Amino acid sequence: MFARSSEALRQFSPSRVLVPVLLGLGIVGYVMYQELARHEWSVGAWSSRIPWSPRAFLALGLGALMLVLRDVGYIWQLRILTDRKLSWLACFQVVLLWDFFAAVSPSIVGGTAVAVFMLCKERLRLGRSAAIVFTTVFLDQMFYISIPLLVSLIISQGEIFAPLKLIPSDLIGTSLYGAFWSAWAAIAAYVVLLIVALFVAPGWTNHWLTRLLRLPFMERWRMRGLHMAHELMIASHDLRNRSTGWWLQVWAATSLAWIGRYLVLNCVLAAFSKVPLGLSDHVLVAGRQAVLWIIMVVSPTPGSVGVAEMGFSWLFTDLIAPGLALTLALIWRLLSYYPYLLIGIPVMSHWILRVYGSDVRRIQDANG
């Protein structure tokens, strides 16, 4: 989390925003160039291979609606978490900016630190802002680890990971399988830590975190870690007093957001699948998508660029026509990722004007 507002404001500078955006677009452009060169296709020949049909347009339109549903869920969630103290407009801007900074940051970093800062600028107390962000992170991580387990009750892991056997290199397939379970275990451990820190034993957790951070080799992370430990304590006091009805509302909003998030990819596959997808096929897609999302969480690239596209082309290749995997991966990302890069900058400018009554350059000048 940010200990000083000046540090947070630097995240809004053009260099911090535009460089990851350009890097992400550059990686996608390179991947697309490699795909065209490998098949010796022109852009026209490549586009002509995409099987456009009324079914495809209908499914992609539905996918766009699912993206809206995802954001509606998160906006509703934020309204509940802020006890409706933030207007719908403010919730809309904070959610889109949160997504934008997650899109231009490595997935393992995300946009949570900027979210705390934005909520504070919306005149919420630091402790309340921290509680909101920790709750959102906790609920998202719960979905990350629970969906693979739920799908495994219906679809075998052999079916979920079957496409990895088609990858020529055994090393790549094995690495992806191991990366999934390693990432799943790390997220599960993080969820357990959050449960203990927020609901079970906040005082005990704060005590041992503080002692750990006092060790000599932790000096580099000490100040930020102590700040986070303090915020965890404040968040715990806020969340432990919430009613069951309040939690059910938050869970419903989060579920709506995740249903929308998942169904975007399902819609893309339904648009271009070799045969119409049945219910069991959609469940299988959800299981494979759970694998993909967890691997994307630990990606070092901004917004998981490159990792998401390659993971898609590996995991869903058996459901679509040969040679279309990477193309559909790009269509999926054009629906689910790149809109936040395009929308984020104008929304950020509007938010800054509303909150500061100024623009980015003046804010930067004021902070040296």
Secondary structure, DSSP 8 states (H G I E B T S, - for coil): --SSHHHHHGGGSHHHHHHHHHHHHHHHHHHHHHHHHHHT--HHHHHHTS---HHHHHHHHHHHHHHHHHHHHHHHHHHHHTTT-S-HHHHHHHHHHHHHHHHTSBTTTTTHHHHHHHHHHTT--HHHHHHHHHHHHHHHHHHHHHHHHHHHTTS-HHHHTGGGGGSS-HHHHHHHHHHHHHHHHHHHHHHHHHHIIIII-HHHHHHHHHHHHTSGGGGGGHHHHHHHHHHHHHHHHHHTT--HHHHHHHHHHHHHHHHHHHHHHHHHHHHHBSS---HHHHHHHHHHHHHHHHHHHT-SSBTTTTHHHHHHHHHSGGGB-TT-HHHHHHHHHHHHTHHHHHHHHHHHHHHHHHHHSS-HHHHHHHT-
